[in-house]
Amino acid sequence: MTTTTSQPGFQFPKAYSDFVARLRVPIGFILVAAFAWFSTPSMTSLWAGALIALPGLLLRGWAAGHLRKNSTLTKSGPYRFVRNPLYVGTLIVALGMAHATQQVGLLILFLSVFLLVYLPAITLEEQHLNNLFPDFHAYRQQVPLLIPYRKPLPVGRPFEFSLYMHNREYEAALGFLIGMGLLFAKANWMV
């Protein structure tokens, strides 16, 4: 059985990782539908959730303004601190959205999806980066996967708005605004 690894002791079967990586987008739509249907937001939970999610959106935007997919190993911006800032940002946004819904079950659902879908996708991406960039192994030794606990790498290239646009990160911000708008509408409808 072939496996992919992102860290020693952390393995997913390659066939499983390949399968769930293709399901990320459809599962995202299912999550949005579940959040919309099962949420019971209040204005207080919505504002608190938005405040929790905002740093995640900013992190995603910062990362997108440094990312040059498949051409350069990105080591600047938030990639100095963690190897997967886009996923960390997604996790923070989802935690904010889950708080906004006031449903622990939705939080558990998202965390399950993160563990069972996103982490295997990360392992595939890291395998790809390892094959693409000879210096990825050294970068991986210096920079943590998701939680920044080591001294960051030196400052690299500056943020580039053109990369933010090229990587279409505005779609994540727009999706967040639409999702929060729907939850605000639902909170007003429930009153």
Number of C-alpha atoms within 10 A of each C-alpha: 5 8 14 22 17 18 13 6 7 12 16 20 14 18 13 15 23 17 13 19 19 12 14 16 11 10 14 13 11 12 17 14 13 13 24 17 12 13 22 17 25 19 15 11 20 24 17 15 24 21 15 20 24 17 15 24 23 15 21 26 25 25 25 27 25 24 24 14 12 11 9 11 18 20 22 21 24 24 26 22 23 24 23 20 25 24 20 19 23 19 19 21 26 23 21 24 31 27 23 29 26 18 16 12 14 21 19 12 14 20 17 12 17 18 11 15 21 21 20 26 25 20 24 21 16 22 15 13 18 17 12 14 14 11 12 19 13 10 19 16 10 17 22 20 21 15 13 16 11 12 11 18 17 11 12 13 12 11 17 15 14 12 19 20 14 14 18 14 19 16 11 15 16 11 12 19 13 12 17 20 13 14 24 19 12 18 20 12 8 10 7
